[in-house]
Amino acid sequence: MFDRSPPPAVSSPARAPAGSRSWRRVPAAAALLLAGGLATGCKDVEGIWLGECAFDHETYNYLALVALDITDGKGANVDGKIVFDLSDGRNFKGRQEGLRSDTYFETEGVLVDEEGRSPYTVTLAGEVEEFETITGECSFAVPGGTGRLIGDLKLERIEGAAPDIEF
């Protein structure tokens, strides 16, 4: 009824002989697949990130302080909350959604100012360096504006207790 012959030698193909019901190789194969997936899979960017977006524009030289509370979603998806405070005293809050990989991060979201006006939009994109720093580009657009301010982004992951930020 069952084939009780020993499994093929290591040098033979991974496929079991016809009629064989040997399941002894399945756990080893599954372990190899899982280990390979973990070794090449994306690491998370989840957590609190703090930094700045420096807009060096000929008319508008703004510095925005940026705080992100990012949650890893399924696959490469991320979402989270953002606080975006401009150096001229305007403060914004909102949500960000986007994608990430082991080396790249990009989110976009709609912000609301302190009076509840919207839709201000902000995009953050950059290289993820050792899962501790994101450097790249940010853009900010105001409602009814004719373009976007584009600046340099630098974020650092905060380990341990989160700072006192109301997201």
N, C-alpha and C positions, 0 to 999 in steps of 0.2 A: 504494500500500500504506500508507505513513505520510503523515499530513497534514503537509506542510512549510510551511504558511502561518505567518506570524509570530504570536507570541502576542498576545492582545488588549491593547488600550491599558490603562494603569494605572487609568483611571476605570471600566473594565468590571468585572463581577463576578469574584470569584476563581475561579469554576468555569470549567474549560476547555470550549471548544466541543465538541459531540458529535463523537466520532470522533477528537478530538485526542489525541495521545500526547506532548504536551509536558510534560517533567518538570522544566523549568528553574525553575518556580515552587515546587516542593516544598522545596528547601533553604531558600529565603527564608521560606516559611511555617513550616517547622520551627524556624528560628532565632527567629522572632517568638514562637512558642509557648514555646520554651525560655526566652527572655529574660523573657517575661511571667510564667512560672512561677517563675523565680528572683527576680523583683522582689516577688512576693507570697507566696512560700513562707516557711515557718517557719525561723527561724534557730536554731542549736543552743544548748542549755544544757549541752552536754557539758563535763566538767571537774571540778575540785575547787572546792567551795563551803564557806566557813567562816562561822560566825555563832553566833547564840544564839536560844534560845526562852525568853522571860521569862514565868513563870507568876505572875501577881499574884492569888492566891487568898486569901480571908480567913484560911484556916488554913495553906496551903502556899505560901510565897513561894519558889519554886525558880527557879534560873537554870540552864538546860541549855546547855552548849556543844555545838554541832552541827557535824559535818564530813560532807560528802557527796562521794562520787566518782560522778558521774552519767555514764551512757552514753546517747546518743541512739539510739533504736531505729528501727524502720520507722514512717513516718508521724509521728504525734504521740506515740508511745510512748517512755517513758524508763524506765530502771532503773538501779540502782546499789547501792553499799554506803553504810552510815551508821554513824557513831560518835556516840553520844548520852551525854554525861557530865553527870549532875546535880550541883548544887552541894553536895549532902549526901554526896558521895563515891561514889555508885553509878554504875557505868559499864556501858554497853550497846553491843552491835554487832548489825548485822542487814542486811537487804536492803530496798530500797524499789522500788516499781513505781508507775507512774502515767502521767500525760499532761501535755503542755505545748503551748503555742501561742506566738505572738510576744509575747503579753502576759500569759499565765497559766501557772502551774506547780502541779501537785498530785500528791503521792505518798503512798502508805501502805505500811507495812511492819511486819514482826514483828521484835522485838528479843529478844536473849538477854542475861541479865546475866552477871556474871563467874563465877557458879557453874553456868551453863548452864540456868538457869530461864527458862521462856518460857510463854506468849506475851505479852510486853509489846507494845503496839502504839503506833505513832506515825504521825500524819498531818501533812504539811506542805503548805500551800496559800498561794499568794500571787501578787501582781502581779510580772511580770518587767519591770524598768526598765533599758532600754538594754543588756540582756544582761550587766549587771555586778552588779545587785542584785536580790534577791527579798525583798519585804516582804509580810507577811500574818499568817496564823494557824497555830498548831501545836496539836496535841492529843496527850495521852499517857495511856494506860490501863494499869493494872496487872492481873495475873491475879486474877480473883475480885473485882475492884473494882466498885463500884456506879455509877461514872461515869468521866468523863474530866477531866483538868486541861486547860484551854484557855489558851493564852498568845499573846504577840506574837512573830512570827518575823521575823528579819532575817538574810539570808545575803548574802555577797559572794563573787564569783568570784575565785579566786586565779590570777593569770597567772604563767607561768614554772614554775620548779621547785616541785613539790608539797612541802608541809611534811612533816615526819617523823611520819606518822600511820599506825598499823597498822589497816587496814580489815578 
